[in-house]
């Protein structure tokens, strides 16, 4: 496995924290480690991104599609 496979990638993006948490729960329930990263700029809109390791991105997207 290369370091690139372990790099975090964004698999989903939300404006609502509750929706991001629900997606996180779906992904982690599938056995995939995930993180919710919140970007809260002093101007503009808050964005919540779900990140997983690159090697798990396809599986995470499948879990989200199945929910």
C-alpha positions in Angstrom: 0.0 0.0 0.0 1.3 3.4 -0.9 1.1 6.6 1.1 -1.2 7.9 -1.5 -3.8 5.2 -0.6 -3.8 6.6 3.0 -4.3 10.2 2.0 -7.6 11.7 3.2 -10.1 12.5 0.4 -13.5 14.1 0.6 -16.4 11.8 -0.3 -19.3 14.1 0.7 -20.0 17.7 1.5 -22.9 19.2 3.4 -24.1 22.6 4.6 -26.0 21.0 7.5 -24.1 19.4 10.4 -26.9 16.9 11.1 -26.7 15.6 7.5 -22.9 15.3 7.8 -23.2 13.4 11.0 -25.8 11.0 9.5 -23.4 10.4 6.6 -20.5 9.8 9.0 -22.6 7.3 10.9 -23.5 5.4 7.7 -19.9 5.2 6.6 -18.5 4.2 10.0 -21.3 1.6 10.4 -19.9 0.1 7.2 -16.6 -0.3 9.0 -14.8 2.6 7.4 -12.9 5.2 9.5 -14.2 8.7 8.6 -13.9 12.2 9.9 -16.2 15.2 9.7 -14.1 18.3 8.8 -15.9 21.6 9.4 -14.8 24.7 7.5 -16.3 27.8 9.3 -15.0 30.9 7.6 -15.6 34.3 9.1 -17.6 35.1 6.0 -19.6 32.8 3.7 -21.2 29.4 4.5 -20.1 26.7 6.9 -19.3 23.5 5.1 -19.0 20.0 6.6 -16.9 17.5 4.6 -16.6 13.8 5.2 -13.1 12.4 4.7 -11.9 8.9 4.4 -8.6 7.3 3.3 -8.4 7.2 -0.5 -8.3 3.4 -0.5 -11.8 3.4 1.2 -13.4 6.1 -1.0 -15.3 3.9 -3.3 -16.7 1.8 -0.4 -17.7 4.9 1.5 -19.6 6.2 -1.6 -21.3 2.8 -2.0 -22.4 2.9 1.7 -23.8 6.4 1.2 -25.6 5.4 -2.0 -27.1 2.4 -0.3 -28.5 4.5 2.6 
